[in-house]
Amino acid sequence: MTDNAERQRPSLSFEIFPPNTKTSNELLLDTLDELQDLGPHFISVTCSNKNADLKTTTLKLAGYIQKTLNVPSIAHLTAAYSSKEDIREAINILKRSNTNRILALRGDIYADKPPLEDFRHASDLIHFIKEEEPAFQISGACHPEVHPEAKNRVEDLQNLKKKVDSGCDDLITQLFFDNDIFYRFRENCDIVGIDVPIYAGIMPIVNRNQALRLIKTTKTALPRKFIAILEKYEHDPESLRAAGLAYAIDQIVDLVTQDTSGIHLYTMNQSQTALSIYRATKTLFKEEAIVV
C-alpha cells in the first residue's frame, strides 16, 4: 500500500460516559484498559447538564485517559449552564493533564432550570474557547437527520456552518442507522462550505433494552433491515447481539469504502462490543489504530 493510500485511511475512536457508582467506575477502568490496547485516535468523555460537578466526572476521567493511559482524550463541555468562569476553570484543569481537545455542545435545556446567559449556543462556546486557548482543538456535534429543534435542513446547516466558522476543527455525528442519510448530509455540508473532517457516530444495538430505549427516545430513521432484526430477535438475546454487531460492522465497512473521515463508536461503556467490532474491521483503519 502506498503512503498516500495509508493517509486516506479513516480513524477509529470511542465514546464513554462517567459512571454513577463505585462498582461501575471499576468496570469502566477495566473497559478503558481494553480500549487503550486498540490504539484509538481518541476517546471522548460525555457530560450531562444534570451533573454540575464536571471536575470529578468528565474532566477527571478525560485527564486519566490522557495522562495515565496516554491516549488522546476529548472532554465534552456544554454551553447552556456554563459561565465563562466555569469554562476557564475547565480549560485550566484540562491543561494540567495535557488534554487539549474539547467537544463543545449546547447541551439539553430543562424546563425547570433556566439556562445561563454567557453561552446561548455551541458556537458561542467554541468562539470563547478558541479566544482563550487558540491551540485547543474543538469538535462539534452534528445531526445527519437535522437537529430536532431546527426549523428545517437549511437552518440546521446554517447553524452548523456558524460552529465551523467559530473555530470548530471537526464534527462528530449523532448516531444513525441509514448510511444514505449520512452521505446526503455530507454532500450538503460540501455545498455550504463546511470543509472540516466529519466522523460518523455508530452505535451497535446489542440488547433489547437498548433497542426499546432507542425507539422511544430518538427520531432516528430505522431502515427496514434494522427493524427486521429487532422484530425477529426481540426475545433471543444471543441472536440479537450477533445481528446487531453484524449490522454495525456492515455500516462501518460501507462508510469506510465511501471515504468517511473516521468512525466514532458509541461504546455504552461496553468493551466487548468495541472489541468485537474492532477485530472485524481493524485492517480498515490507520496504523495507529491497529495493534499488531
C-alpha positions as CSV (number, residue, x, y, z in Angstrom):
1,M,0.0,0.0,0.0
2,T,1.3,3.5,-0.8
3,D,1.9,6.2,1.7
4,N,-0.9,8.2,0.1
5,A,-3.4,5.4,0.4
6,E,-2.4,4.9,4.1
7,R,-3.0,8.6,4.8
8,Q,-6.5,8.2,3.4
9,R,-7.5,5.5,5.9
10,P,-10.1,6.7,8.4
11,S,-9.6,7.0,12.2
12,L,-11.3,4.9,14.8
13,S,-12.4,6.5,18.1
14,F,-14.6,5.7,21.1
15,E,-17.1,7.4,23.4
16,I,-17.5,6.6,27.1
17,F,-19.6,8.2,29.8
18,P,-18.7,8.8,33.5
19,P,-20.0,6.1,35.8
20,N,-22.6,6.6,38.6
21,T,-21.3,4.2,41.2
22,K,-18.1,2.9,42.6
23,T,-18.7,-0.5,41.1
24,S,-19.4,0.9,37.6
25,N,-16.3,3.1,37.9
26,E,-14.2,0.0,38.5
27,L,-15.8,-1.7,35.5
28,L,-15.2,1.4,33.3
29,L,-11.5,1.4,34.3
30,D,-11.3,-2.2,33.1
31,T,-13.1,-1.2,29.9
32,L,-10.6,1.6,29.3
33,D,-7.6,-0.7,29.8
34,E,-9.0,-2.8,27.0
35,L,-9.9,0.1,24.7
36,Q,-6.4,1.5,25.3
37,D,-4.9,-1.6,23.7
38,L,-6.8,-0.8,20.5
39,G,-4.8,2.4,20.0
40,P,-7.8,4.6,19.3
41,H,-7.5,8.0,17.6
42,F,-9.1,9.4,20.7
43,I,-11.6,8.6,23.5
44,S,-14.3,11.1,24.2
45,V,-15.9,11.6,27.6
46,T,-19.5,12.8,27.9
47,C,-21.0,15.2,30.4
48,S,-24.5,16.0,31.4
49,N,-26.2,19.2,32.5
50,K,-27.9,17.2,35.2
51,N,-24.4,16.7,36.8
52,A,-22.9,20.0,37.7
53,D,-19.7,18.5,39.1
54,L,-17.6,18.3,36.0
55,K,-14.3,18.2,38.0
56,T,-14.9,14.7,39.5
57,T,-16.6,13.3,36.4
58,T,-15.8,14.3,32.8
59,L,-12.7,16.3,33.5
60,K,-11.2,13.8,35.9
61,L,-11.9,10.9,33.5
62,A,-10.6,12.8,30.4
63,G,-7.4,13.6,32.3
64,Y,-7.0,9.9,33.4
65,I,-7.3,8.8,29.7
66,Q,-4.8,11.4,28.5
67,K,-2.2,11.3,31.2
68,T,-2.4,7.8,32.7
69,L,-3.4,5.8,29.7
70,N,-1.5,8.0,27.2
71,V,-4.5,8.0,24.8
72,P,-5.8,11.3,23.3
73,S,-9.0,12.3,25.1
74,I,-11.8,14.7,24.3
75,A,-13.8,16.3,27.2
76,H,-17.4,17.2,26.4
77,L,-18.4,20.7,27.7
78,T,-21.9,22.2,27.5
79,A,-22.8,25.8,26.9
80,A,-26.3,26.2,28.3
81,Y,-25.5,26.0,32.0
82,S,-21.8,27.1,32.0
83,S,-20.5,30.5,32.8
84,K,-17.3,31.9,31.4
85,E,-15.6,31.3,34.7
86,D,-16.7,27.7,34.6
87,I,-15.2,27.2,31.2
88,R,-11.9,28.9,32.1
89,E,-11.6,26.6,35.1
90,A,-12.4,23.6,33.0
91,I,-9.7,24.6,30.5
92,N,-7.1,25.0,33.2
93,I,-7.9,21.6,34.7
94,L,-7.6,20.0,31.2
95,K,-4.3,21.8,30.6
96,R,-2.8,20.3,33.8
97,S,-3.5,16.8,32.4
98,N,-2.1,17.8,28.9
99,T,-5.6,17.5,27.5
100,N,-6.2,20.0,24.7
101,R,-9.3,18.7,22.9
102,I,-13.0,19.6,23.7
103,L,-16.3,18.6,22.2
104,A,-18.4,21.8,22.6
105,L,-22.1,21.3,22.9
106,R,-25.1,23.4,23.8
107,G,-26.5,20.6,25.9
108,D,-30.1,19.8,26.9
109,I,-32.3,22.5,28.2
110,Y,-34.5,21.6,31.2
111,A,-38.0,23.2,31.7
112,D,-37.4,23.7,35.4
113,K,-33.8,25.1,35.1
114,P,-33.3,28.3,33.2
115,P,-30.0,28.3,31.2
116,L,-27.3,30.9,31.9
117,E,-26.7,33.8,29.5
118,D,-23.0,33.5,28.8
119,F,-23.3,31.0,26.0
120,R,-26.6,30.6,24.2
121,H,-25.3,28.3,21.5
122,A,-22.5,25.8,21.0
123,S,-20.9,28.3,18.5
124,D,-20.6,30.9,21.3
125,L,-18.8,28.3,23.4
126,I,-16.5,27.4,20.6
127,H,-15.6,31.0,19.9
128,F,-14.9,31.7,23.5
129,I,-12.6,28.6,23.9
130,K,-10.7,29.5,20.8
131,E,-10.1,33.0,22.1
132,E,-9.0,31.7,25.5
133,E,-6.8,28.8,24.2
134,P,-6.2,29.0,20.4
135,A,-4.2,25.8,20.5
136,F,-7.1,23.8,21.7
137,Q,-8.8,21.5,19.2
138,I,-12.5,21.9,19.2
139,S,-15.0,19.3,18.0
140,G,-18.7,19.9,17.4
141,A,-21.8,17.7,17.2
142,C,-23.9,17.4,14.1
143,H,-27.2,15.7,13.1
144,P,-27.3,13.9,9.7
145,E,-31.1,13.8,10.1
146,V,-31.4,17.5,11.1
147,H,-31.3,18.8,14.6
148,P,-34.6,18.2,16.3
149,E,-35.0,21.9,17.2
150,A,-34.1,23.2,13.8
151,K,-37.0,24.5,11.6
152,N,-35.6,22.7,8.6
153,R,-32.4,21.4,7.0
154,V,-31.4,24.8,5.7
155,E,-31.5,26.4,9.1
156,D,-29.7,23.4,10.6
157,L,-26.8,23.7,8.1
158,Q,-26.6,27.4,8.6
159,N,-26.2,26.9,12.3
160,L,-23.6,24.1,11.7
161,K,-21.7,26.5,9.5
162,K,-21.6,29.0,12.3
163,K,-20.0,26.4,14.5
164,V,-17.3,25.7,12.0
165,D,-16.7,29.5,11.3
166,S,-16.4,30.0,15.1
167,G,-13.4,27.7,15.2
168,C,-14.7,24.1,15.1
169,D,-11.9,21.8,13.8
170,D,-14.0,18.7,13.2
171,L,-17.5,17.3,13.6
172,I,-18.9,14.1,15.2
173,T,-22.4,12.9,14.1
174,Q,-25.2,11.7,16.3
175,L,-25.9,8.1,15.8
176,F,-27.6,6.9,12.6
177,F,-28.6,3.6,11.0
178,D,-29.0,4.6,7.4
179,N,-25.8,5.4,5.7
180,D,-27.5,7.1,2.7
181,I,-28.7,9.8,5.2
182,F,-25.1,10.4,6.2
183,Y,-23.9,10.6,2.6
184,R,-26.6,13.2,1.7
185,F,-25.7,15.2,4.8
186,R,-22.0,15.2,3.8
187,E,-22.9,16.4,0.4
188,N,-25.0,19.2,1.8
189,C,-22.1,20.2,4.1
190,D,-19.8,20.4,1.0
191,I,-22.4,22.7,-0.7
192,V,-22.5,25.2,2.1
193,G,-18.7,25.2,2.6
194,I,-18.3,23.0,5.7
195,D,-14.9,21.5,4.9
196,V,-13.8,20.0,8.3
197,P,-13.5,16.2,8.9
198,I,-16.8,14.6,9.8
199,Y,-16.6,11.5,12.0
200,A,-19.6,9.1,11.7
201,G,-21.1,8.2,15.0
202,I,-22.1,4.5,15.2
203,M,-24.0,2.8,18.0
204,P,-24.2,-1.0,17.9
205,I,-27.6,-2.2,19.2
206,V,-26.8,-5.4,21.1
207,N,-29.6,-5.9,23.6
208,R,-33.4,-5.5,23.8
209,N,-33.5,-2.7,26.4
210,Q,-31.1,-0.6,24.3
211,A,-33.3,-1.2,21.3
212,L,-36.5,-0.2,23.1
213,R,-34.8,2.9,24.6
214,L,-33.7,3.9,21.1
215,I,-37.2,3.6,19.6
216,K,-38.7,5.6,22.5
217,T,-36.2,8.5,22.8
218,T,-34.9,9.2,19.3
219,K,-36.4,10.1,15.9
220,T,-33.6,8.3,14.1
221,A,-34.7,6.7,10.9
222,L,-34.7,2.9,11.2
223,P,-34.2,1.1,7.9
224,R,-36.4,-2.0,7.1
225,K,-33.4,-4.3,7.6
226,F,-32.7,-2.9,11.0
227,I,-36.4,-3.1,12.1
228,A,-36.5,-6.8,10.9
229,I,-33.5,-7.6,13.2
230,L,-35.3,-6.1,16.2
231,E,-38.6,-7.8,15.5
232,K,-37.1,-11.3,14.7
233,Y,-34.7,-11.4,17.7
234,E,-36.5,-9.3,20.3
235,H,-36.7,-12.3,22.7
236,D,-33.4,-14.0,21.6
237,P,-30.6,-12.1,23.3
238,E,-27.7,-14.0,21.8
239,S,-29.0,-13.7,18.2
240,L,-29.9,-10.0,18.7
241,R,-26.4,-9.3,19.9
242,A,-24.9,-11.1,16.9
243,A,-27.2,-9.5,14.4
244,G,-26.7,-6.0,16.0
245,L,-23.0,-6.3,15.8
246,A,-23.2,-7.6,12.2
247,Y,-25.4,-4.6,11.2
248,A,-22.9,-2.1,12.8
249,I,-19.9,-3.8,11.1
250,D,-21.7,-3.6,7.7
251,Q,-22.4,0.1,8.3
252,I,-18.7,0.7,9.1
253,V,-17.4,-1.2,6.1
254,D,-19.7,0.8,3.8
255,L,-18.7,4.1,5.4
256,V,-15.0,3.4,5.1
257,T,-15.5,2.4,1.5
258,Q,-17.1,5.8,0.9
259,D,-14.1,7.6,2.3
260,T,-15.6,8.7,5.6
261,S,-13.0,10.6,7.7
262,G,-13.5,8.4,10.8
263,I,-15.7,6.1,12.8
264,H,-16.7,7.2,16.3
265,L,-18.1,4.2,18.2
266,Y,-20.6,4.8,21.0
267,T,-19.5,2.0,23.3
268,M,-22.0,2.5,26.1
269,N,-19.0,1.6,28.3
270,Q,-19.0,-2.0,26.9
271,S,-15.5,-3.1,25.9
272,Q,-16.6,-6.4,24.4
273,T,-18.8,-4.7,21.9
274,A,-15.9,-2.4,20.8
275,L,-13.5,-5.4,20.7
276,S,-15.9,-7.4,18.5
277,I,-16.2,-4.6,16.0
278,Y,-12.5,-3.8,16.1
279,R,-11.5,-7.3,15.4
280,A,-13.8,-7.5,12.4
281,T,-12.7,-4.1,10.9
282,K,-9.2,-3.3,12.3
283,T,-7.4,-3.5,8.9
284,L,-9.6,-0.7,7.6
285,F,-8.2,1.9,9.9
286,K,-5.0,3.8,10.2
287,E,-1.9,2.2,11.5
288,E,-2.1,3.9,14.9
289,A,-5.5,2.3,15.4
290,I,-4.1,-1.2,14.7
291,V,-2.4,-3.4,17.3
292,V,0.0,-6.0,15.7
